Structures are given as structure tokens and as C-alpha cells.
Amino acid sequence: MSVEAAHFNMHDAKTHLSRIIERVERGEEVIIDRAGVPVAKIVPLARRINRTSIGSLAGRLDLSGDWDSPQTNAEIAADFGISS
């Protein structure tokens, strides 16, 4: 079952843009009409991962034992043109 997107005329879209964006952020798609003809569709972008707490990446990252060694830091600095 598909849900039909909400339609707004151009004037209402300009007047209520913040409310329309809130709807899109909740996952809705919105169609903007000009003189009753659909001209644009606003769709949600892919959401970023919500990181709500410290440790939310636990088990997802694998850092080698020397990830913060002076040698590794010097190599990174050199990659960015920074002398250490």
C-alpha cells in the first residue's frame, strides 16, 4: 500500500516551508504544485546514523595497536603537509 504524497501550492510552500521540512524530516514526501500542476518533489535525504551515546560505535571499529603512535602521527602529519 503506497501513501500519496502531500501537495502544497507554491504560496503555501513558501509560507509554511519550515513545517513542510519537518514533515520531510519525518520521512514524508511532499509535492509542490504551481497552478495545480506538480512541479517539484521534496524527499528526505538518507539519514545519518544516530549516535546517541558514547560507545555507539563499539564493535564497529578496529584500531590497530599503534593507531596513536608517534610514527603514525608523523605519517598523518606528513600526508597533510604538516611538519612534526
RAWOHU-V225062 format. One record per residue. RES is the residue in one letter. D_LAST is the distance of its C-alpha to the last C-alpha in Angstrom with 2 decimals. Layout:
res->RES d_last->D_LAST
res->RES d_last->D_LAST
//
This chain:
res->M d_last->60.19
res->S d_last->58.12
res->V d_last->57.72
res->E d_last->58.35
res->A d_last->55.65
res->A d_last->56.50
res->H d_last->57.57
res->F d_last->57.02
res->N d_last->58.46
res->M d_last->56.22
res->H d_last->57.34
res->D d_last->56.77
res->A d_last->53.35
res->K d_last->52.26
res->T d_last->53.88
res->H d_last->52.53
res->L d_last->49.15
res->S d_last->47.37
res->R d_last->50.01
res->I d_last->49.85
res->I d_last->46.07
res->E d_last->46.59
res->R d_last->49.08
res->V d_last->46.76
res->E d_last->43.98
res->R d_last->46.56
res->G d_last->47.02
res->E d_last->49.97
res->E d_last->50.40
res->V d_last->51.98
res->I d_last->53.98
res->I d_last->54.39
res->D d_last->57.78
res->R d_last->59.06
res->A d_last->62.84
res->G d_last->63.11
res->V d_last->61.13
res->P d_last->57.81
res->V d_last->55.02
res->A d_last->51.74
res->K d_last->50.49
res->I d_last->47.71
res->V d_last->46.19
res->P d_last->43.51
res->L d_last->40.08
res->A d_last->38.81
res->R d_last->37.74
res->R d_last->34.31
res->I d_last->34.28
res->N d_last->35.17
res->R d_last->32.76
res->T d_last->34.96
res->S d_last->33.52
res->I d_last->30.59
res->G d_last->30.58
res->S d_last->32.20
res->L d_last->29.95
res->A d_last->30.89
res->G d_last->31.83
res->R d_last->30.42
res->L d_last->26.80
res->D d_last->25.86
res->L d_last->22.41
res->S d_last->21.74
res->G d_last->21.15
res->D d_last->17.53
res->W d_last->16.59
res->D d_last->14.17
res->S d_last->13.00
res->P d_last->9.59
res->Q d_last->10.25
res->T d_last->11.33
res->N d_last->8.50
res->A d_last->6.14
res->E d_last->9.28
res->I d_last->9.78
res->A d_last->6.70
res->A d_last->7.87
res->D d_last->11.30
res->F d_last->10.85
res->G d_last->9.54
res->I d_last->6.33
res->S d_last->3.76
res->S d_last->0.00
//
